[in-house]
Amino acid sequence: MQHFGWIISPYSAKTRSYLRFKQIPFTDRAPSARQLATSIRSAVGKPIMPTIRRADGSWMQDSSEIIDTLEAEFPEPSLTPRGPTQRLVSLLIELHADEWLPMAALHYRWNREENARFALNEFARYGFPWLPAFLGRPLARPMAKRMASYLPLLGVSDATIPGLEAFTEQLISNLDQHFCDHSYLLGGRPCLGDFALLGPLWAHLYRDPASRALFEETPSVVAWMKRLLNPTDEWGGFMLNDEVPASLEPVLSGLFKEQFLYLQNLVAAINRYCDENPEATRVPRSLGDTDFVIGGIQGHRKLVTFSQWMAQRPLGLYQQLNKEQRETVDRLLVRVNGLEAMQLEIRNPFIRNNFRIQLERPAKNQSTQTPQPGP
Ligand SMILES: N[C@@H](CCC(=O)N[C@@H](CS)C(=O)NCC(=O)O)C(=O)O
């Protein structure tokens, strides 16, 4: 199979490091701008990375879906812990890495001049590999501008930058404490959450020259990134007895305190939209603005509906637990102030179909509609 993604792309770092760890044979390709706009766009509907093209010509898109599909085909060594608490933590950290960290990662990339210059050069190098840099750069500029234009939409502003930076520094420092004692998030083997976190931390913050200093005093995080990037056959197991190291609790508490606040607003906006549009089979990519908090600072940002699909992964798992499993999981949730957050009800679930998000059922058929009296 062929994996299409640039080194500078965080979601591609997630899938590439996964494929390497699993020793799944693949060819790594950096798609040119032309390939993104033609073959990739026509195969998956948008110029996006990562994508995978299989030997039979079929395509996969979206890092979570790619990894889920390949996990079913290449089950060993499994990335999914047996214990429900560990499974939930892995999905929560994936949600955090994929849907919350981009705010910080994009800030450091596009608001630090040296990083923005570096990223533009990288875009030119991969997007227009047949051109010398001085000709590739002007062609890559619109792409770079589009990425930078996401900043205000994602709530990156003068007001929130101190919060974003405090959040990032705190996260890296919390992870350093954790990786002092543990090879990976959940013990001696990486889980999905490890690969997801590597994306923004390595492909943005560590690789971009002007943000690498964030890791100067966190050697254990750097060693963890190197382990994920250079996998060997020597991996162990997840921690015994469904244990989640206490050193991850600050990361989880932060996630529940700030990201879930945003997710609650997002889910409420999706529900409102579906109530007002009962015939809808899809929801728009964005549904207006909301207040949010990062690193303790309040800002304003767009509600990006895709994140509900990602939130459904941990929330769906939690819903399916039996009573005994839930009791075990709840012990951790109480410690990280996440018990209430995990009760978030998804009334209008999304599914992905043909690489697009759609409502699982048309809005008017959702289960919480008042039941009609029977005949
Ligand atoms: N949820 C997707 C996100 C992929 C994504 O946003 N990729 C970025 C590069 S890291 C991209 O191609 N963006 C193109 C764009 O936004 O126009 C995944 O997990 O694969």
The ligand as an ORCA input file, in Angstrom:
! r2SCAN-3c Opt
* xyz 0 1
  N      -9.255     14.131     10.638
  C      -8.273     14.065      9.557
  C      -7.542     15.381      9.466
  C      -6.555     15.443      8.326
  C      -6.035     16.852      8.090
  O      -6.617     17.847      8.530
  N      -4.918     16.931      7.366
  C      -4.316     18.211      7.046
  C      -2.818     18.099      6.984
  S      -2.143     17.576      8.515
  C      -4.739     18.604      5.652
  O      -4.501     17.879      4.708
  N      -5.420     19.730      5.538
  C      -5.850     20.231      4.274
  C      -6.846     21.316      4.452
  O      -7.296     21.531      5.573
  O      -7.184     21.914      3.451
  C      -7.344     12.892      9.850
  O      -7.281     12.477     11.015
  O      -6.726     12.350      8.927
*
